[in-house]
Amino acid sequence: MSRVALPSVTHRHLRHLEIQNETGYRTRAIRTLVVRALRFYGMAVRGVVRIAYSPVGGHRGCAALGNSAARAGLNMALTLPRDPGEADSEQFARVIRHEVLHWRGAGHADMGPDILYCQGPAPEWAAGVTLEHVVPKAADPTEARDRKLAHARSMLKCARTRAKRAETIVQKWARRVRAAERAVERALVVETAPVDVAAGGGKP
């Protein structure tokens, strides 16, 4: 419920609501609650809302105080418990209500006790919305082994291709070395050949 420093928003003229969900809870339910709260309090449905796991458990939030046309992309940050068994959709809606009112420009002095302390009846606009935590699919050991085998085969194929190319390059340069050696040998033969004076190969 406290107001803390929030990261700056780079897209100040954001024209839609961006939900940055860093948890395993489904974004759809979170978005629905935030949109309903914004509309209930007559606010534009745009901005940036971040959702993360709470390091201390429970449902918490913070929001920039006030909103204006020049700062349409103000952040609101919310947290949810890591343990899905502790998640409470109605309590989460109470926290959203508190923070949306901050976003709208209200201070704590402007809130009644129920809204200030996130207690009392759940907001009517939150009816029918339930937070759902997605259970990660258990890894299939067979699939993992198959992927590992396929990867090993692929790498072996690449290694063989590289080895074949390397052998081709070795053979090419070996041929060039042999050709250069023969050229050197021919040049040495010409330079060291005896001169036949009688055949006019030199001066008498």
Secondary structure as UniProt FT lines:
FT   TURN            12..13
FT   STRAND          17..21
FT   HELIX           27..40
FT   TURN            41..42
FT   STRAND          47..53
FT   TURN            55..56
FT   STRAND          60..63
FT   TURN            69..70
FT   TURN            72..73
FT   STRAND          75..80
FT   HELIX           84..86
FT   HELIX           89..104
FT   HELIX           108..110
FT   HELIX           113..116
FT   TURN            117..118
FT   HELIX           124..126
FT   TURN            127..128
FT   HELIX           141..192
FT   HELIX           197..201
//
